[in-house]
């Protein structure tokens, strides 16, 4: 894929963000079978992004969170989350937005983008070439010990599990993509994603890897989200964060029953 594709992809992400903003503060959420929320904004953004990627890369496949997509003729596939952080979007918070990543024909994460409409912030990463926020390349992480001011980003349900063996600060912003991006930029030492799909974490994983962070399970074993099955849990950050959290047993996401949705 040539560099000339970058600007059209980022333009598509910005337009996707503008579409989402039309629904901001008045979108009504519904519950999917796994209990997570979805809104008309998610569907509108998905329609646009799947269509835009189809025009830009007619032979690539697309897999999107809300079900739209098409098979690949090249072996490469785009993974699309129209709004990562739908709960934050509904709540009127800042950190949410469309995120995409491309897996090449060899099954490797190749590139990813994440746009935060309310902050007009564009994150971008390319395998082997680097990671950027608003066109400024992110520096490599500097190794060092953890201290009590260091931040761990977590999901909003982490309090339902056992206590976290983390000696610093804990924050939940409502978007896995945002958590991983902020870790890549040095805004935290690690992010724990308790349940994920590749469209949630693909761009963030690339951002983190291109800035020298590691991606592991909680035992410290390196994992590649593009080839392993999605599930529990994913830890992205500095090596010392993995060491500190190695004894943690992350809670599963509770499923919402039909009675619970109606009640």
C-alpha positions as CSV (number, residue, x, y, z in Angstrom):
1,X,0.0,0.0,0.0
2,X,1.5,3.3,-1.0
3,X,1.7,6.5,1.1
4,X,-0.9,8.2,-1.2
5,X,-3.6,6.1,0.6
6,X,-2.9,7.7,4.0
7,X,-4.6,11.0,3.3
8,X,-7.8,9.5,1.9
9,X,-8.1,7.1,4.8
10,X,-7.6,9.8,7.4
11,X,-10.1,12.0,5.5
12,X,-12.6,9.1,5.7
13,X,-12.0,8.8,9.5
14,X,-12.6,12.6,9.9
15,X,-15.8,12.4,8.0
16,X,-16.9,9.4,10.0
17,X,-16.3,11.5,13.1
18,X,-18.4,14.4,11.7
19,X,-21.2,11.9,11.0
20,X,-21.1,10.7,14.6
21,X,-21.2,14.3,16.0
22,X,-24.5,14.9,14.3
23,X,-26.0,12.4,16.7
24,X,-24.0,13.5,19.7
25,X,-26.1,14.1,22.9
26,X,-29.3,12.8,21.4
27,X,-28.4,9.2,20.3
28,X,-30.6,6.6,22.0
29,X,-28.7,3.4,22.8
30,X,-30.0,-0.2,22.4
31,X,-28.5,-3.3,23.8
32,X,-26.8,-6.0,21.7
33,X,-26.8,-9.7,22.7
34,X,-23.6,-9.2,24.6
35,X,-25.0,-6.4,26.7
36,X,-23.0,-3.6,25.0
37,X,-24.7,-0.5,23.6
38,X,-25.3,0.4,20.0
39,X,-26.9,3.6,18.6
40,X,-28.1,4.9,15.2
41,X,-24.8,6.8,15.1
42,X,-22.8,3.5,15.1
43,X,-24.8,2.2,12.1
44,X,-24.5,5.5,10.2
45,X,-20.8,5.7,10.7
46,X,-20.4,2.0,9.8
47,X,-22.3,2.5,6.5
48,X,-20.0,5.3,5.6
49,X,-16.7,3.7,6.5
50,X,-17.5,0.4,4.9
51,X,-18.5,2.2,1.7
52,X,-15.4,4.5,1.8
53,X,-13.0,1.6,2.3
54,X,-14.7,-0.3,-0.5
55,X,-14.1,2.6,-2.9
56,X,-10.5,3.1,-1.8
57,X,-9.6,-0.6,-1.6
58,X,-12.1,-2.5,-3.7
59,X,-10.3,-5.9,-3.5
60,X,-9.7,-5.8,0.3
61,X,-12.2,-7.4,2.7
62,X,-14.0,-5.5,5.5
63,X,-15.2,-6.8,8.9
64,X,-17.1,-4.3,11.0
65,X,-18.5,-4.5,14.5
66,X,-22.1,-4.0,13.6
67,X,-22.2,-6.6,10.9
68,X,-21.5,-4.8,7.6
69,X,-18.6,-5.9,5.4
70,X,-17.5,-8.0,2.4
71,X,-15.1,-10.8,1.6
72,X,-11.5,-10.2,0.5
73,X,-10.1,-10.9,-2.9
74,X,-6.5,-10.0,-1.8
75,X,-6.3,-11.8,1.5
76,X,-6.1,-8.4,3.3
77,X,-8.9,-7.3,5.5
78,X,-9.9,-4.0,7.2
79,X,-11.4,-4.3,10.7
80,X,-13.8,-1.4,11.6
81,X,-15.2,-0.1,14.9
82,X,-17.5,2.7,13.9
83,X,-17.5,4.2,17.4
84,X,-15.1,2.7,19.9
85,X,-16.5,3.9,23.2
86,X,-20.2,4.0,22.5
87,X,-21.0,4.3,26.2
88,X,-18.7,7.3,26.5
89,X,-20.3,8.7,23.3
90,X,-23.8,8.4,24.8
91,X,-22.7,9.9,28.1
92,X,-21.3,13.0,26.4
93,X,-17.7,12.3,27.2
94,X,-14.7,13.1,25.1
95,X,-12.9,9.9,24.4
96,X,-14.6,7.9,21.6
97,X,-14.4,7.7,17.9
98,X,-14.0,5.6,14.7
99,X,-11.0,3.2,14.6
100,X,-9.8,0.9,11.8
101,X,-6.9,-1.4,11.2
102,X,-5.7,-3.4,8.2
103,X,-4.4,-7.0,8.4
104,X,-2.4,-8.0,5.3
105,X,-2.6,-11.2,3.4
106,X,0.1,-12.7,5.7
107,X,-2.1,-12.1,8.7
108,X,0.0,-9.2,10.1
109,X,-1.3,-5.9,11.4
110,X,-0.1,-3.4,8.9
111,X,-1.7,-0.1,9.7
112,X,-4.3,1.5,11.8
113,X,-6.1,4.8,12.5
114,X,-8.2,6.3,15.3
115,X,-9.9,9.6,15.3
116,X,-11.3,11.4,18.3
117,X,-13.9,13.9,17.0
118,X,-14.5,16.0,20.1
119,X,-10.7,16.6,20.4
120,X,-10.1,16.7,16.6
121,X,-7.2,14.3,17.3
122,X,-5.9,11.8,14.7
123,X,-3.8,8.8,15.7
124,X,-2.0,6.8,13.0
125,X,0.5,3.8,13.0
126,X,2.2,1.8,10.2
127,X,4.1,-1.4,10.9
128,X,7.8,-0.8,10.9
129,X,7.4,2.9,10.1
130,X,6.2,4.6,13.3
131,X,3.2,6.1,15.2
132,X,1.8,9.6,15.1
133,X,-0.6,11.9,16.8
134,X,-1.8,14.8,14.7
135,X,1.1,14.3,12.3
136,X,3.7,14.4,15.1
137,X,5.7,11.2,15.4
138,X,5.5,9.6,18.9
139,X,8.9,8.9,20.6
140,X,10.0,5.5,21.8
141,X,9.2,4.7,25.4
142,X,12.0,5.1,27.9
143,X,12.4,2.1,30.2
144,X,12.4,2.7,34.0
145,X,10.8,1.6,37.3
146,X,7.2,2.3,38.1
147,X,6.1,4.8,40.7
148,X,2.9,5.8,42.4
149,X,2.0,8.5,39.8
150,X,2.0,6.0,36.9
151,X,-1.4,5.4,35.3
152,X,-3.0,2.1,34.3
153,X,-6.0,2.4,32.0
154,X,-8.8,-0.2,32.6
155,X,-12.3,-1.0,31.6
156,X,-15.2,0.4,33.6
157,X,-16.1,-3.1,35.0
158,X,-12.7,-3.8,36.5
159,X,-14.1,-3.1,40.0
160,X,-16.2,-6.3,39.7
161,X,-13.0,-8.4,39.8
162,X,-10.4,-9.0,42.4
163,X,-8.3,-6.0,43.5
164,X,-5.7,-4.9,41.0
165,X,-2.1,-5.3,42.0
166,X,-1.3,-1.9,40.8
167,X,0.5,0.7,43.0
168,X,-0.2,3.8,40.8
169,X,-3.3,5.5,39.5
170,X,-6.2,3.8,37.7
171,X,-8.3,5.5,35.0
172,X,-11.2,4.4,32.8
173,X,-12.1,6.7,29.9
174,X,-14.6,4.4,28.2
175,X,-12.6,3.5,25.0
176,X,-10.0,0.8,24.6
177,X,-8.7,2.5,21.5
178,X,-8.1,5.7,23.5
179,X,-6.5,3.8,26.4
180,X,-4.0,2.2,24.1
181,X,-3.3,5.4,22.2
182,X,-2.6,7.3,25.4
183,X,-0.2,4.6,26.6
184,X,1.6,4.8,23.3
185,X,1.9,8.6,23.8
186,X,3.2,8.3,27.4
187,X,0.0,9.2,29.1
188,X,0.0,6.0,31.0
189,X,2.3,3.0,31.6
190,X,-0.2,0.3,30.6
191,X,-3.7,-0.5,29.5
192,X,-5.6,-3.6,30.5
193,X,-8.3,-4.6,28.1
194,X,-10.6,-7.2,29.7
195,X,-12.4,-8.2,26.6
196,X,-11.7,-7.3,23.0
197,X,-12.1,-7.7,19.3
198,X,-9.4,-6.8,16.7
199,X,-11.4,-3.8,15.6
200,X,-11.2,-2.4,19.2
201,X,-7.4,-2.9,19.7
202,X,-5.7,-3.2,16.3
203,X,-4.8,0.4,15.8
204,X,-3.9,0.9,19.5
205,X,-1.6,-2.2,19.5
206,X,0.3,-0.9,16.5
207,X,0.6,2.5,18.1
208,X,2.0,0.9,21.2
209,X,4.3,-1.5,19.4
210,X,5.7,1.2,17.2
211,X,6.7,3.2,20.3
212,X,8.4,0.2,22.0
213,X,5.6,-1.1,24.3
214,X,4.9,-4.8,24.6
215,X,1.6,-6.7,24.1
216,X,1.1,-9.7,26.4
217,X,-1.4,-11.7,28.4
218,X,-1.3,-11.4,32.1
219,X,1.3,-14.1,32.5
220,X,3.7,-11.9,30.5
221,X,3.6,-14.1,27.4
222,X,3.7,-12.0,24.2
223,X,0.6,-12.3,22.0
224,X,-0.4,-11.0,18.6
225,X,-4.1,-10.0,18.5
226,X,-4.2,-10.4,14.7
227,X,-3.6,-14.1,15.0
228,X,-4.8,-15.2,18.4
229,X,-8.5,-15.4,19.3
230,X,-10.1,-12.4,20.9
231,X,-10.9,-12.7,24.6
232,X,-9.5,-12.2,28.0
233,X,-7.3,-10.3,28.8
234,X,-4.9,-8.1,26.9
235,X,-2.2,-6.0,28.5
236,X,-0.3,-3.3,26.6
237,X,2.5,-1.3,28.1
238,X,6.0,-1.3,29.6
239,X,7.5,-4.6,30.7
240,X,7.4,-3.6,34.4
241,X,3.6,-3.2,34.2
242,X,3.2,-6.7,33.0
243,X,5.4,-7.9,35.9
244,X,3.3,-6.1,38.4
245,X,0.0,-7.3,37.0
246,X,1.0,-10.9,36.4
247,X,-1.2,-12.3,39.3
248,X,-4.4,-10.5,38.3
249,X,-7.4,-12.5,37.2
250,X,-9.5,-10.2,35.0
251,X,-13.3,-10.4,35.3
252,X,-15.4,-11.5,32.3
253,X,-17.9,-9.2,30.8
254,X,-21.4,-10.2,32.1
255,X,-23.9,-11.1,29.5
256,X,-27.3,-9.3,29.6
257,X,-30.3,-11.6,29.4
258,X,-33.4,-10.8,27.5
259,X,-35.2,-10.2,30.8
260,X,-32.4,-7.8,31.8
261,X,-32.6,-5.8,28.6
262,X,-36.4,-5.4,28.9
263,X,-36.2,-4.7,32.6
